[in-house]
Amino acid sequence: MPSKADALLIDREMLNSELYLIQYFLSHFNSIISKQNRSRHHHQHRQQHQQRQQQQQQQQQQHQQRQQQQHRQLHQQPLVSIMLDDL
């Protein structure tokens, strides 16, 4: 029968090996989660960039439409009224 000291030593070695396994799996899962987070962050960044581009395009289109409308209104206005407005 092993002595009490031997039994404690065996328990300690078993605990150490279990701790090692736990640490191994934790680090493995941690690296997986880190990769997922990086991927998600990259995806969000790309989405934000696309949204900003779309907003800029919409603003440009609205600006062009306003300019065209003003231009058309100016050309539709009779020449006499333009001259009277200038007086």
Summary of the structure (lengths in Angstrom):
residues: 87
radius of gyration: 36.8
end to end distance: 118.8
largest distance: 119.4
contacts: 162
relative contact order: 0.04
helix: 93%
strand: 0%
